[in-house]
Amino acid sequence: MFQINKQYIKGCFREEEIQLSGEALDEIVSHLRVSVRRMATRCKSNNIKRLTSELMYLALGKYGSKK
């Protein structure tokens, strides 16, 4: 299973030749955690027991489209 870690995030920015401070990296990790928590909360509020690619639009909060 693929896991996003700090090394992966740093590598993405390094590939684009962008320097990333430790504080910025911590903010990115925090943002990802909040985003995933929101997705889980949306799934629960929509009574989704198993998130599939077809239901991803609900987890992302895009209620008007099934793309």
Contacts in CASP RR format, 6 or more apart in sequence:
PFRMAT RR
TARGET T0000
AUTHOR 0000-0000-0000
METHOD contacts of the structure
MODEL  1
MFQINKQYIKGCFREEEIQLSGEALDEIVSHLRVSVRRMATRCKSNNIKR
LTSELMYLALGKYGSKK
4 32 0 8 1.000
6 25 0 8 1.000
6 29 0 8 1.000
9 20 0 8 1.000
9 25 0 8 1.000
9 28 0 8 1.000
9 29 0 8 1.000
10 20 0 8 1.000
10 25 0 8 1.000
13 19 0 8 1.000
13 20 0 8 1.000
14 20 0 8 1.000
39 51 0 8 1.000
39 59 0 8 1.000
39 60 0 8 1.000
40 59 0 8 1.000
42 58 0 8 1.000
42 59 0 8 1.000
42 60 0 8 1.000
42 61 0 8 1.000
43 51 0 8 1.000
43 55 0 8 1.000
43 58 0 8 1.000
43 59 0 8 1.000
46 58 0 8 1.000
48 55 0 8 1.000
48 58 0 8 1.000
48 59 0 8 1.000
51 59 0 8 1.000
54 66 0 8 1.000
57 63 0 8 1.000
57 64 0 8 1.000
57 65 0 8 1.000
57 66 0 8 1.000
57 67 0 8 1.000
END
